[in-house]
Amino acid sequence: MESKPDLTFEEAMKKLEDIVRQLESGSLPLAESLDRYQESMHLVKFCREQLDKAEFKLEQLSMDEVEAVPDAEDGSPTE
C-alpha cells in the first residue's frame, strides 16, 4: 500500500489501529500477518509525514505571529 493523497491522517490512524488489533489477536495466518505488518509500516510513514507537515505549518504560523507582534518600545512590528 502506498501513501494515498486522499487518505486523511485520521483515516490512516484508524486503519493502523485496526491492523494492530488484528495482529495482536493472533488469529491471522502468517502470510496475512506479514502483509498487514507491511501495510502498517506504510501507514506509519504516511502519518509521520502528515505530522511533520503539520508541525512545520505550526512553526511557520508561530513565526508569523511573533513577527506581527508590535515591539514594546515603539509599537512597530518586530523583524
C-alpha positions, -999 to 999 in steps of 0.1 A, spaced: 0 0 0 14 33 -10 5 67 7 -27 78 -9 -33 116 -12 -70 111 -5 -63 93 28 -66 116 58 -44 113 89 -74 102 109 -83 75 84 -48 62 84 -47 61 122 -80 42 123 -66 17 97 -34 14 118 -54 8 150 -74 -19 132 -43 -36 119 -27 -36 154 -59 -52 168 -58 -79 141 -21 -86 147 -25 -87 185 -54 -111 182 -30 -137 168 -58 -151 146 -43 -142 112 -23 -167 92 14 -159 90 13 -146 54 -16 -123 61 1 -111 93 32 -101 72 10 -83 47 -7 -64 75 26 -55 91 39 -42 58 7 -22 53 11 -8 89 46 4 81 33 23 51 6 39 73 31 48 100 53 65 74 23 84 60 12 95 94 47 107 103 48 127 71 15 143 79 26 151 114 59 166 101 39 188 77 15 199 105 45 207 128 62 228 101 30 247 94 26 254 132 62 266 133 55 289 104 23 303 119 41 309 152 69 327 135 44 348 116 27 357 149 60 367 165 68 389 136 34 406 138 36 414 175 44 451 179 77 460 195 71 471 231 91 503 228 80 519 196 48 500 187 62 488 153 62 451 143 94 433 152 116 420 124 
